[in-house]
Amino acid sequence: MKKILYLFLFIVLMINSNLYAQQKVKVLIVPFQTESENDISFLKNSITEIIESKLKKDSLVIISKKSFKDSKKLISHARKEGFDFVVTGKIAIKNNDYELSGSLLSVKQKKQIVFLNNKGVGTGTIFVHVNSFTDKVLRVGLKKETEQSFVKIKKKPGWKSSELDFVTTSITKVDFNGDGKNEIIISTSQDIYIYSKKGNKLKKILEFDPDTSFKVYGVDAIDLNKNGKDEIFVTTIDIDNNRLNSFVMEWNGEKFVKILKEQNYHYRSVKINGETILLTKKAWGKRGAYENESKYEKNIFKVVWDGKKYKYEIYNRDGLNLYSFVKGDVTNEKKVTTLFFTNDDNIKAVGDNNKELWMSPEPLGGTYKYFKVLSKYDPEVKDKEYLSQRLFIDDVDNDGKKELITVHNENLTSLLPNSRKFTATSIKVFIWGATGFDVKYQSSKHSGYISDFFVGDIDNDGKKEIVYAVVSKKGIFSSKKTVIYTYNLY
């Protein structure tokens, strides 16, 4: 009997020891790259020592250090040597200013899961940022404690359409004929469609051919001329020649007509402090071509109707990215917060005096839409400048509190510049808490990517839904198709 008991205890101990061993993670620390006119190797060494020291205090973390010249092959090198995570970054100093960036890369997921990017003056605060970054690596990246540990993520069933035999580039709601009912307007790269949702069916009402060789990037609908019908602002671009040819169309009772043509503008409808407005930016160069290193002019304009024509009034002179920001009382503290996507698709929240309040620990958003700009480093090369997803501030669950809504397209090639491959996607709804934004709701994950989304009452029942277009394909030899989903939260 004792032998059986000892054998049982031995098996239990072996199982526990195996489980404990499986919980350990192997982390590779790559010394941070440096960029400075002076020797700042002491900074690089100090940063490495801080990260190593803090991670070593965790009994479940195994640390190694190694330098790699080819950053593109970093993940493959790390995988071959059995690492689970890689810590890497860069410190750049010019005059008295510094910029510090750091990443925790998941070898298994092949993507960045914790990100640091801070700028400052002098070097006194660099190590404060390094300590904060390392704490986040332990708390979030290595799964010791998730940032959403106190928030229950809920998945609410919604509605899905049948497959649409095209690839959607943009989607929004529209009342094109002034009947007071919302329809869905969808663009592909060459065509524009209007659908209505009747019960569980999606019915095509109209189809419009823009009659242009330019690719449609976005559709936005708003009744600026106050005639009861939404005008449709269509942003189109010639990728090869980098030339804009946007236009505005309106329903005349029988068909759509272009009421404004050949516009050298990007259009974007944005909900600012609860009001939907139309903003625009102009491209640099002759005939709207992108030249030198510029994406578009610095100023953002608000489009208004003066009773006879559209006018462009200065809205912002700070160089904000037209496609990436929103403003509103998202903290529910009666304060205006500005939220925007960084160049790396992280969301940053900024308060009064441009004080940073929060940055997402992982990239969100993500699109395939881009235009080309000349490389800063090689005048013979053109880089891809990707556009951003929409951000919405709204009370989507009718609980009296504003939430932040966005898309999370998961990028398989997040480590490679100018390369994107989205494999999974979902809608995420964030709520402001004591330590920043936490995930309040998350839709089910879908294969493929979300090309665009909006918040609105699409079935005209008085309740808002999150409506989004998922693009995917089922097999290697099949073509991409679109399915429209709604995400209902009350």
C-alpha positions as CSV (number, residue, x, y, z in Angstrom):
1,M,0.0,0.0,0.0
2,K,2.9,2.3,0.9
3,K,4.6,1.6,-2.4
4,I,1.4,2.6,-4.3
5,L,1.2,5.8,-2.2
6,Y,4.9,6.7,-2.8
7,L,4.4,6.0,-6.5
8,F,1.3,8.3,-6.6
9,L,3.2,11.1,-4.8
10,F,6.1,10.7,-7.2
11,I,3.8,11.0,-10.2
12,V,2.2,14.1,-8.7
13,L,5.6,15.7,-8.1
14,M,6.7,14.9,-11.7
15,I,3.6,16.4,-13.2
16,N,3.9,19.6,-11.0
17,S,7.6,19.9,-11.9
18,N,6.8,19.5,-15.6
19,L,4.0,22.1,-15.4
20,Y,6.4,24.5,-13.6
21,A,9.0,23.9,-16.3
22,Q,6.6,24.5,-19.0
23,Q,5.6,27.9,-17.5
24,K,9.2,29.2,-17.8
25,V,9.8,31.5,-20.7
26,K,13.1,32.2,-22.4
27,V,13.8,35.8,-23.3
28,L,16.5,37.1,-25.5
29,I,17.6,40.7,-24.8
30,V,19.2,42.4,-27.9
31,P,21.2,45.4,-26.9
32,F,19.5,48.6,-28.0
33,Q,20.6,50.3,-31.2
34,T,22.1,53.7,-30.8
35,E,22.1,56.8,-33.0
36,S,24.0,59.8,-31.8
37,E,26.9,62.1,-32.8
38,N,28.6,61.2,-29.4
39,D,29.4,57.9,-27.8
40,I,26.4,56.8,-25.9
41,S,27.4,53.1,-25.3
42,F,27.0,53.7,-21.6
43,L,23.3,54.4,-22.1
44,K,22.9,51.2,-24.2
45,N,24.7,49.2,-21.5
46,S,22.7,50.7,-18.7
47,I,19.4,50.1,-20.4
48,T,20.3,46.4,-21.0
49,E,21.4,46.1,-17.4
50,I,18.1,47.5,-16.1
51,I,16.0,45.3,-18.2
52,E,18.1,42.2,-17.4
53,S,18.1,42.9,-13.7
54,K,14.3,43.3,-13.5
55,L,13.5,40.3,-15.6
56,K,15.9,38.1,-13.7
57,K,13.9,38.7,-10.5
58,D,11.1,36.7,-12.0
59,S,11.8,33.0,-11.3
60,L,9.9,32.0,-14.5
61,V,12.1,34.0,-16.9
62,I,15.3,32.7,-18.4
63,I,17.5,35.5,-19.8
64,S,20.1,35.5,-22.6
65,K,21.8,38.4,-24.5
66,K,23.0,38.5,-28.1
67,S,23.4,41.0,-30.9
68,F,22.0,40.6,-34.4
69,K,23.1,42.6,-37.4
70,D,20.1,41.5,-39.6
71,S,17.0,42.7,-37.7
72,K,14.8,41.2,-40.4
73,K,15.9,37.7,-39.4
74,L,15.7,38.4,-35.7
75,I,12.5,36.3,-35.2
76,S,13.8,33.3,-37.2
77,H,17.2,33.4,-35.4
78,A,15.4,33.5,-32.0
79,R,13.1,30.6,-33.0
80,K,16.0,28.4,-34.0
81,E,17.7,29.0,-30.6
82,G,14.5,28.3,-28.7
83,F,13.5,31.7,-27.4
84,D,9.9,32.6,-26.6
85,F,10.3,36.4,-26.6
86,V,12.8,39.0,-27.8
87,V,13.4,42.5,-26.2
88,T,14.9,45.0,-28.6
89,G,14.9,48.8,-29.1
90,K,16.7,52.0,-30.1
91,I,17.9,55.2,-28.5
92,A,18.5,58.2,-30.6
93,I,20.0,61.5,-29.3
94,K,20.3,64.8,-31.2
95,N,21.5,67.9,-29.5
96,N,19.7,67.6,-26.1
97,D,16.6,65.7,-27.4
98,Y,16.2,62.0,-27.2
99,E,13.8,59.4,-28.6
100,L,13.6,56.0,-27.0
101,S,11.7,53.0,-28.5
102,G,11.5,49.4,-27.3
103,S,9.6,46.3,-28.3
104,L,8.8,42.9,-26.8
105,L,8.4,40.5,-29.7
106,S,6.6,37.2,-29.5
107,V,8.5,34.5,-31.4
108,K,5.5,32.3,-31.7
109,Q,3.0,35.0,-32.8
110,K,5.7,36.7,-35.0
111,K,4.6,40.1,-33.8
112,Q,5.2,43.0,-31.4
113,I,3.1,42.6,-28.2
114,V,4.5,45.4,-26.0
115,F,5.7,48.7,-27.4
116,L,7.5,51.8,-26.0
117,N,8.0,55.1,-27.7
118,N,9.0,58.2,-25.7
119,K,10.6,61.5,-26.5
120,G,12.2,63.9,-24.1
121,V,14.9,66.5,-23.3
122,G,18.1,65.6,-21.5
123,T,18.7,62.0,-20.3
124,G,17.2,62.2,-16.8
125,T,13.9,60.6,-17.7
126,I,15.2,57.8,-20.0
127,F,15.5,55.3,-17.2
128,V,12.0,56.1,-15.9
129,H,10.7,55.0,-19.3
130,V,12.9,51.9,-19.4
131,N,11.6,50.8,-16.0
132,S,8.0,51.4,-17.1
133,F,8.6,49.5,-20.3
134,T,10.2,46.5,-18.4
135,D,7.3,46.5,-15.9
136,K,4.9,46.3,-18.8
137,V,6.9,43.4,-20.4
138,L,6.5,41.4,-17.2
139,R,2.9,42.4,-16.5
140,V,1.5,42.2,-20.0
141,G,3.8,40.5,-22.4
142,L,4.9,37.6,-20.3
143,K,1.3,37.0,-19.1
144,K,2.0,37.6,-15.4
145,E,-1.0,39.9,-15.2
146,T,-3.0,41.1,-18.1
147,E,-4.1,44.7,-18.3
148,Q,-7.7,43.6,-18.7
149,S,-7.6,41.3,-15.7
150,F,-10.5,43.3,-14.0
151,V,-12.6,43.6,-17.1
152,K,-14.9,40.9,-18.3
153,I,-14.7,40.7,-22.1
154,K,-18.2,40.0,-23.5
155,K,-19.0,38.7,-27.0
156,K,-22.5,39.6,-28.2
157,P,-24.1,37.9,-31.1
158,G,-25.0,40.0,-34.1
159,W,-26.0,39.6,-37.7
160,K,-24.0,38.6,-40.7
161,S,-24.8,39.1,-44.4
162,S,-24.4,36.6,-47.2
163,E,-21.1,36.7,-49.1
164,L,-20.6,39.7,-51.4
165,D,-18.5,38.9,-54.4
166,F,-16.1,41.8,-54.1
167,V,-13.4,43.3,-51.9
168,T,-14.6,46.2,-49.8
169,T,-12.4,49.3,-49.4
170,S,-14.8,51.5,-47.4
171,I,-18.2,51.3,-45.7
172,T,-20.5,53.8,-43.9
173,K,-24.1,54.7,-43.4
174,V,-26.0,57.0,-45.7
175,D,-29.5,58.6,-46.2
176,F,-29.0,59.2,-49.9
177,N,-32.6,60.0,-50.8
178,G,-33.8,62.0,-47.8
179,D,-36.4,59.4,-46.6
180,G,-35.0,59.5,-43.1
181,K,-33.8,55.9,-43.2
182,N,-30.2,54.7,-43.1
183,E,-28.7,52.5,-45.8
184,I,-25.2,51.1,-46.1
185,I,-22.9,52.5,-48.7
186,I,-19.9,50.3,-49.8
187,S,-17.0,51.0,-52.1
188,T,-14.7,48.6,-53.8
189,S,-11.6,49.9,-55.7
190,Q,-13.8,50.6,-58.8
191,D,-17.5,50.6,-57.8
192,I,-19.9,52.0,-55.2
193,Y,-22.9,50.1,-54.0
194,I,-25.9,51.0,-51.7
195,Y,-27.6,48.3,-49.7
196,S,-30.5,48.3,-47.2
197,K,-30.9,45.8,-44.3
198,K,-34.4,44.4,-44.3
199,G,-34.7,41.9,-41.4
200,N,-31.9,39.4,-41.9
201,K,-31.5,40.2,-45.6
202,L,-29.1,42.6,-47.3
203,K,-30.7,44.0,-50.4
204,K,-28.8,45.9,-53.1
205,I,-30.6,49.1,-54.0
206,L,-28.1,50.9,-56.3
207,E,-24.8,50.6,-58.1
208,F,-22.6,53.5,-59.2
209,D,-19.6,53.3,-61.5
210,P,-17.4,56.3,-60.8
211,D,-16.2,56.2,-64.4
212,T,-12.6,56.7,-63.5
213,S,-9.4,54.7,-63.7
214,F,-8.5,55.9,-60.2
215,K,-9.0,53.6,-57.2
216,V,-11.6,54.4,-54.6
217,Y,-10.1,54.6,-51.2
218,G,-13.0,55.9,-49.1
219,V,-16.6,57.0,-49.0
220,D,-18.0,59.4,-46.5
221,A,-21.6,60.6,-46.3
222,I,-22.9,63.8,-44.7
223,D,-25.6,66.3,-45.5
224,L,-23.6,69.5,-45.6
225,N,-25.8,71.5,-48.0
226,K,-28.8,70.9,-45.7
227,N,-31.2,69.7,-48.4
228,G,-32.2,66.5,-46.5
229,K,-30.0,64.2,-48.5
230,D,-26.5,63.1,-47.7
231,E,-23.8,64.1,-50.2
232,I,-21.3,61.3,-50.8
233,F,-17.6,62.4,-50.6
234,V,-15.4,59.9,-52.5
235,T,-11.7,59.9,-52.1
236,T,-9.9,58.3,-55.1
237,I,-6.2,58.0,-55.9
238,D,-4.0,56.8,-58.7
239,I,-1.4,54.6,-56.9
240,D,1.1,54.6,-59.9
241,N,1.1,58.4,-60.4
242,N,0.2,59.4,-56.8
243,R,-2.5,61.7,-58.0
244,L,-5.8,62.5,-56.3
245,N,-9.0,62.8,-58.2
246,S,-11.7,62.9,-55.5
247,F,-15.3,63.9,-56.2
248,V,-18.7,64.6,-54.5
249,M,-21.9,63.0,-55.7
250,E,-25.6,63.4,-54.9
251,W,-28.9,61.7,-55.7
252,N,-31.0,63.9,-58.0
253,G,-34.2,61.7,-57.6
254,E,-33.3,59.4,-60.5
255,K,-29.6,58.8,-60.4
256,F,-26.3,59.9,-58.8
257,V,-24.6,62.9,-60.3
258,K,-21.2,64.4,-59.6
259,I,-21.7,67.8,-58.2
260,L,-18.0,68.4,-57.7
261,K,-15.1,66.8,-59.7
262,E,-11.3,66.5,-59.8
263,Q,-10.7,67.5,-56.3
264,N,-7.2,67.4,-54.9
265,Y,-8.4,66.4,-51.4
266,H,-8.6,63.5,-49.0
267,Y,-12.0,63.5,-47.3
268,R,-12.8,62.0,-43.9
269,S,-16.0,62.3,-41.7
270,V,-15.1,62.4,-38.0
271,K,-17.2,62.6,-34.9
272,I,-15.7,65.3,-32.8
273,N,-17.1,66.0,-29.3
274,G,-20.4,64.3,-30.4
275,E,-20.8,66.2,-33.7
276,T,-20.1,64.6,-37.1
277,I,-18.1,66.9,-39.3
278,L,-16.2,66.5,-42.6
279,L,-12.5,67.2,-42.6
280,T,-10.1,67.3,-45.5
281,K,-6.4,67.6,-46.4
282,K,-4.8,68.7,-49.7
283,A,-2.0,66.8,-51.4
284,W,1.2,68.5,-52.2
285,G,2.4,69.0,-55.7
286,K,0.9,69.8,-59.1
287,R,-2.4,68.2,-59.8
288,G,-2.4,66.5,-56.4
289,A,0.7,64.4,-56.9
290,Y,2.8,63.4,-53.9
291,E,6.2,64.9,-54.2
292,N,9.4,65.2,-52.1
293,E,8.7,63.5,-48.7
294,S,5.3,64.9,-48.0
295,K,2.1,63.0,-47.6
296,Y,-0.1,66.0,-47.8
297,E,-0.2,69.6,-46.6
298,K,0.1,70.3,-42.9
299,N,-3.3,72.0,-42.4
300,I,-6.5,70.2,-41.9
301,F,-9.6,71.9,-43.2
302,K,-13.3,71.7,-42.2
303,V,-15.6,71.5,-45.1
304,V,-18.7,73.8,-44.8
305,W,-21.5,74.9,-47.0
306,D,-22.0,78.7,-47.4
307,G,-25.4,78.5,-49.1
308,K,-23.9,78.3,-52.6
309,K,-20.7,76.3,-52.5
310,Y,-18.4,74.3,-50.3
311,K,-15.8,76.3,-48.3
312,Y,-12.7,75.1,-46.6
313,E,-12.0,76.6,-43.1
314,I,-8.8,75.9,-41.2
315,Y,-9.5,73.3,-38.5
316,N,-6.0,72.3,-37.3
317,R,-2.5,73.6,-38.1
318,D,-0.5,71.0,-36.0
319,G,0.0,68.4,-38.7
320,L,-2.4,65.8,-37.4
321,N,-2.9,62.8,-39.6
322,L,-6.4,63.2,-41.2
323,Y,-7.1,59.5,-41.1
324,S,-6.0,58.7,-37.6
325,F,-7.6,60.9,-34.9
326,V,-10.7,61.6,-33.0
327,K,-11.6,63.9,-30.1
328,G,-14.2,63.7,-27.3
329,D,-14.9,63.1,-23.6
330,V,-13.8,59.4,-23.8
331,T,-12.6,59.4,-20.1
332,N,-16.1,60.5,-19.0
333,E,-14.6,63.2,-16.8
334,K,-15.9,66.2,-18.9
335,K,-12.5,66.6,-20.5
336,V,-11.7,66.6,-24.2
337,T,-9.1,63.9,-25.1
338,T,-7.4,63.5,-28.4
339,L,-6.8,59.9,-29.6
340,F,-4.8,59.0,-32.7
341,F,-2.9,56.2,-34.3
342,T,0.9,56.5,-34.3
343,N,2.9,55.5,-37.4
344,D,3.3,52.0,-35.8
345,D,-0.5,51.7,-35.4
346,N,-0.5,52.0,-31.6
347,I,-3.3,54.3,-30.2
348,K,-2.1,57.2,-28.2
349,A,-4.4,59.3,-25.9
350,V,-3.4,62.9,-25.3
351,G,-4.9,65.4,-22.8
352,D,-4.4,69.0,-22.0
353,N,-1.1,70.6,-23.1
354,N,-0.4,67.5,-25.3
355,K,0.2,65.5,-22.1
356,E,0.3,61.8,-23.0
357,L,-2.3,59.9,-21.0
358,W,-2.0,56.4,-22.4
359,M,-0.6,54.3,-25.3
360,S,-1.9,50.9,-26.3
361,P,0.6,48.1,-25.5
362,E,0.1,46.6,-28.9
363,P,-0.6,47.8,-32.5
364,L,-4.3,48.1,-33.4
365,G,-6.1,49.3,-36.5
366,G,-4.3,48.4,-39.7
367,T,-5.3,48.6,-43.3
368,Y,-4.0,47.6,-46.7
369,K,-4.7,51.1,-48.2
370,Y,-1.6,53.2,-48.9
371,F,-0.1,55.8,-51.1
372,K,3.5,56.2,-52.1
373,V,6.0,58.8,-51.0
374,L,9.7,59.2,-51.9
375,S,12.0,57.6,-49.4
376,K,13.9,59.8,-47.0
377,Y,17.0,57.7,-47.6
378,D,16.9,56.8,-51.3
379,P,15.4,59.3,-53.9
380,E,15.0,56.4,-56.3
381,V,12.7,54.4,-54.0
382,K,9.1,55.0,-53.0
383,D,7.8,54.0,-49.6
384,K,4.3,52.9,-48.8
385,E,2.5,55.3,-46.5
386,Y,-0.4,53.4,-45.0
387,L,-3.7,55.0,-44.0
388,S,-5.3,54.4,-40.6
389,Q,-8.5,52.8,-39.5
390,R,-11.3,54.9,-38.1
391,L,-11.7,55.7,-34.4
392,F,-15.1,56.3,-32.8
393,I,-16.0,57.7,-29.4
394,D,-19.6,56.7,-28.6
395,D,-21.8,55.1,-26.0
396,V,-22.3,51.8,-27.8
397,D,-23.9,49.9,-24.9
398,N,-26.3,52.6,-23.8
399,D,-24.9,52.7,-20.2
400,G,-24.3,56.4,-20.2
401,K,-20.5,56.2,-20.6
402,K,-18.5,56.9,-23.7
403,E,-16.3,54.1,-25.1
404,L,-13.5,54.0,-27.7
405,I,-14.2,51.7,-30.6
406,T,-11.7,50.5,-33.2
407,V,-10.5,47.6,-35.3
408,H,-7.8,45.1,-34.5
409,N,-6.3,43.6,-37.7
410,E,-3.6,41.3,-36.5
411,N,-0.5,41.7,-38.7
412,L,1.6,38.6,-39.3
413,T,4.5,40.6,-40.7
414,S,4.5,43.5,-38.2
415,L,8.3,43.3,-38.0
416,L,8.9,44.0,-41.7
417,P,8.7,47.6,-42.9
418,N,6.2,48.3,-45.7
419,S,4.7,44.8,-45.5
420,R,1.4,43.6,-44.2
421,K,-0.5,40.3,-44.0
422,F,-3.6,40.3,-41.8
423,T,-4.6,36.9,-40.6
424,A,-7.2,37.5,-37.9
425,T,-9.4,40.4,-37.0
426,S,-11.9,41.7,-34.4
427,I,-13.7,44.8,-33.1
428,K,-12.5,46.1,-29.8
429,V,-14.3,48.5,-27.4
430,F,-12.3,50.2,-24.7
431,I,-13.4,51.9,-21.5
432,W,-11.3,54.3,-19.5
433,G,-10.2,53.1,-16.1
434,A,-7.7,53.9,-13.3
435,T,-4.7,52.9,-15.3
436,G,-5.8,53.8,-18.8
437,F,-8.0,52.0,-21.4
438,D,-9.1,48.5,-20.8
439,V,-11.0,46.2,-23.2
440,K,-14.6,46.2,-22.3
441,Y,-16.0,44.3,-25.2
442,Q,-14.5,42.3,-28.0
443,S,-16.2,40.7,-31.0
444,S,-15.5,37.2,-32.1
445,K,-12.4,36.8,-34.2
446,H,-12.7,36.4,-37.9
447,S,-10.3,35.2,-40.5
448,G,-9.0,37.9,-42.8
449,Y,-9.2,41.6,-42.1
450,I,-11.8,44.3,-41.4
451,S,-11.5,46.9,-44.3
452,D,-13.7,49.5,-42.6
453,F,-16.5,50.0,-40.0
454,F,-18.9,52.5,-38.5
455,V,-21.2,53.0,-35.6
456,G,-24.9,53.7,-36.4
457,D,-28.4,52.5,-36.5
458,I,-28.4,50.5,-39.7
459,D,-31.7,48.6,-39.3
460,N,-33.6,51.8,-38.2
461,D,-34.8,50.3,-34.9
462,G,-33.5,53.2,-32.8
463,K,-30.5,51.3,-31.6
464,K,-26.9,51.8,-32.6
465,E,-24.8,48.9,-33.9
466,I,-21.1,48.5,-34.8
467,V,-21.2,47.6,-38.5
468,Y,-18.0,46.2,-40.1
469,A,-16.9,44.6,-43.4
470,V,-14.7,41.5,-43.2
471,V,-12.6,40.6,-46.3
472,S,-11.3,37.0,-46.5
473,K,-11.0,34.0,-48.8
474,K,-11.7,30.4,-48.0
475,G,-9.1,28.6,-50.1
476,I,-5.8,29.1,-51.9
477,F,-7.4,29.3,-55.3
478,S,-10.6,31.2,-54.2
479,S,-11.0,34.9,-54.6
480,K,-11.5,37.3,-51.7
481,K,-15.1,38.1,-50.7
482,T,-16.8,40.4,-48.2
483,V,-19.2,39.7,-45.4
484,I,-20.9,42.5,-43.5
485,Y,-21.4,42.0,-39.7
486,T,-23.2,43.9,-37.0
487,Y,-22.1,43.9,-33.3
488,N,-25.0,44.6,-31.0
489,L,-24.3,45.7,-27.4
490,Y,-27.7,46.4,-26.1
